[in-house]
Amino acid sequence: MRRRFGQSLRVGIAPGAVALLKTSRFGSASPELVAELAFDGGSHPESIAGALRLLLEGAGSANWPVTIVLADELVRIWQVAPPAGSARLADLEAAAALRFQTLFGEPTGAWQLAAGWDAAQPFLVAALPRHLLALIEQVCAAQRAPLVQLVPQFVAGFNQWRGSVKSGAWYGLVQQRVLSLAAIEDGSIRAVRAAALPEDADLDWLAAHVAREALRLNVSVPARLCVSGHAPAAWSKGATHPALSCHLLGQGQGVGWSDCARLAATGSRL
């Protein structure tokens, strides 16, 4: 596949599926779906690596920069409050590891942690499976496709849209009938909570769900929720609710695409 200046590839990796998009930093062209592949083996690292190799080989990806977006099912994301008096990165890393073990019941040895480390306020941490990361890096190196970024979908979505989330609003991402909410207070994420969407998830359900999460976290209920991803039709532009204003972000991108193709597009330039 011939590459023009400014073009790159984006790969979405989910349990049982991979998808490949072609994007450009210049012009007005939207991301282009190149290929996608379903495979057996679910979230098994070797199965994912084999599917990724076939995907990149088939596209002729040599010398194409690659960004990989991992489905949130493959990673773990949580919030950490910095210990009082912490001043070193090692203190923050230890706090994150302790919180990880408390939440997930295992040590962090098999996981690689990435975070916006902050000694002054709570920060978000993502844990990525070390074995899967190593296999992905090996596949990209073998295909001579430089890996420039590897990011969980929620992080990619939030980084893309954080400028559109105004003061007092929360952020949400919908993918595969799961809503991930970022409860935001004083400009920082207090917690990330995920919940499956029921079939009748209208704005009444959404407002009630957001209110329950705010109560659990002991924070103010937001008046506005900014949502990206594949949101239910009932939340579409024009729908209103007296307690919660729902603003949909990036709607229209990837119409008719599979969930994995939309995963790959998360974080891309519209």
N, C-alpha and C positions, 0 to 999 in steps of 0.2 A: 504494500500500500504506500503510495507516494505521499510524502509529507510536505506541506507548505509551511512557511515561516509563521510561527505563532500557534500552530495546531498541536494538540495533544490528545491523549486518550484518557478516558475515565472508565474504570471497571467497578461494577457493583458485585459484591460477593455476599450471597445469602446461603443458608442451608439448602442444598439441593439445586442451586441455580447460580449462574454467573451471566453478566451482561456487559457489553462493550459499547461505549459511545465515543464519537469523535467530536471534539470541541475546538473552538478558535478564540484567541484573545482579541481578535480584530474583526471588524465588520459586524453585521447584525444577524448573522446566521445562528439559528438555534442549534443545540446539540443534536447530532445525527446518530441514530441507532445503527450500529455496524453489524452486530451479531449478538446472539444469546444462546445459552446452552443449559439444558437441565441435566442433572446427573444423579446417580444413586450414591448413597453414603452420607447424606445429610450434612452435618457439621464436622465430619471426620476430616482432620487436616490433610491427610494424603489424598482423599477424594477431591477436596477443594483444589489442592495444588494441581492434580491431574487435569481437572476441568479448566483451570486457568491456563495451563500450558496449551491445551487444545485451542482455547479461545484466542490466545495471542499468536500462536502459530498460524491459525487459519486466517488471521487478519493481516499477516505480514507486518508485525509491530516493531521490527528492528529500527532502532534510533528514534522511536516515538516516546516522548516522556509520558509516564503513566501515573495517574492518581487512582488510588484504590479506596473505595468506600465500603466499609464492612457493616453488614446488618447488625443492629444492636443486640440481636440474639447471640451473636458470637463474642460479644465483649461484656464488660461490666462497668457501670458508671455510677458513681456515688459522690456525695458531698462530704468534705472534711472541714472541721473547725480547727484552726491552728491552735496548738497548745499555748497557754499563757506564757509570755516571756520567750517564746521561740524566736531565734535569730538566725539559725543555720538551716540550710537546705536539708541536712540530715535529720533535723528535728521534724520537719514537715513530712519527709518521706516516712519516718517512723510512725507518725500519727496516721498517715494514710494507710500504711500496712496494718496497723492495729485495727483501724476501722474496717478495713477489708475483711480481716479475719473474724471480726464480730458479726458483720453482715452476712458473709458467705461461708463461714465455717471452715476455712482452709487458709494456709499461709500463701504468701504472694510469690513463692519461688517459681511457679510455672507461668507467671504473668509478668508482663512488662508494663510498668506504670507510666502514664503521661499526664501532666497536669499544668495548670497555670498557677504554680506554687506561689502562695501569698501568706506572709506572716501576719498580716494586719486584718484579714477578713476571710470568711469561709471560701473555699475554692473547689472546683469540680475536678474529679480524677477519673480517668478511664484506664481500665486494665485490659490489655490485649494478650492473647495466648502466645507465649514465646515460640512454641513449636510451629504454630501456624505462620507467625511472622517470618520465621527462618525459611520455611518452605516457599512462601510468597517471594521473598528476596531472592532465593535460588532460582525460581522460575523466571523472574524478570531478568536476572543476570544472564541466564542461559539463552533467553530470547533477545538479548542486547537491547532491552527496553528499560531505560533508566527509571527507577521508582522514585518519584519526587515527593509523594505524600501518601500516607496511609492513615485514614481517619474513620472513626465510628460515624454512622449516619446522623445520630442526634447532634454530635458536635459539629459536623459539616453543615447541618441545617441551621443551627443556632448561629454559627459564625457568619453564614450567608445573610441572615435576616436580622441580626441583633440591632442594626441601625434603624430598623423599622419598628422595633419594640420600644415604644415610648414609656416614659415614667408612669408607673402605676399599672402597667400591663404585664401579663404573663405571656410566655411563649409555649406553643405546642406543636408537635410533629405527629402526623398520622401516616402509618405505613402498615400494610397488611392487617387492617382492622385493629390496630393498637395505637392508642393515644399516649404519647410521652409528654408530660407537662414539666416545664421549668417554672417553679415558683420563684418569682423575682421580687426582692425587697431591697430598697435603697441601692438599686443598680447592680446587685449581685445575686446570683442564683443561690437560693436557700436549700433547695432540694429538687431532685428529678424523680417524678413518679410516673409509672407506666400502668395502663389499664386497658383491658380488652373492650372494644366497642360493641355494645349490643346491637342487634339488628335495627332496633327502633331508636337509635341514638340521635334524637333531634336536639334543638337548642334548649329545651326544658331539661333534658338529661344532662347536657353539657354544663348548664348553669348550676345544676344541683351537684354535679360531680366536682366542679371547681370549688364550690362553696365547702363541700366536705373535705377536700384536700387542704384548703386554707384553715379549716378548723383543726384538723389533725396536726398541722404545722404551727398553729398558733400565730398566724399572720393575717393581715387584712385580706378580705376577699377582693380580688381585682375587678374593676369595672369593665376591663377590656382584655380579650385574649387574641393574640396573633397566632394563626395556625398556618403551617406549610404542610406540603405532602398531599396525600390522596384523601381529602376530607369528605365526609358524607355529603350528599347532595342537599340534605336538609339544612346544612350550615352555609349554603351558597349565598352569594351576593344578593341582597334584597331581603333576606330573612332577618328578622329583628327579635329581640327579647328584652323585656323591661329591666332585667337584672344584670345582663352580660352582653356586651358588644363583641361580636366575633368578626375579626378581620382576617380574610383569607389571603395568603401570600403566594405569589407565583402561580396562580391558577391558569390553566390552559397549557402549561408545559407538559409534554409527554402524553397528550391525549391519546388513548388507545394503547399505550405501552403497558408492558407487564410490570408487576411490582418490582422485579429485579432491575429492569431498565430505569424505572423511576428512582430506585436506590442509587444507581450509578450517577444519575443527574443531580442528586442532592448536593448542594454547594456549588454547582456550576453557574457560570455566567448565563443569564437569561438572554 
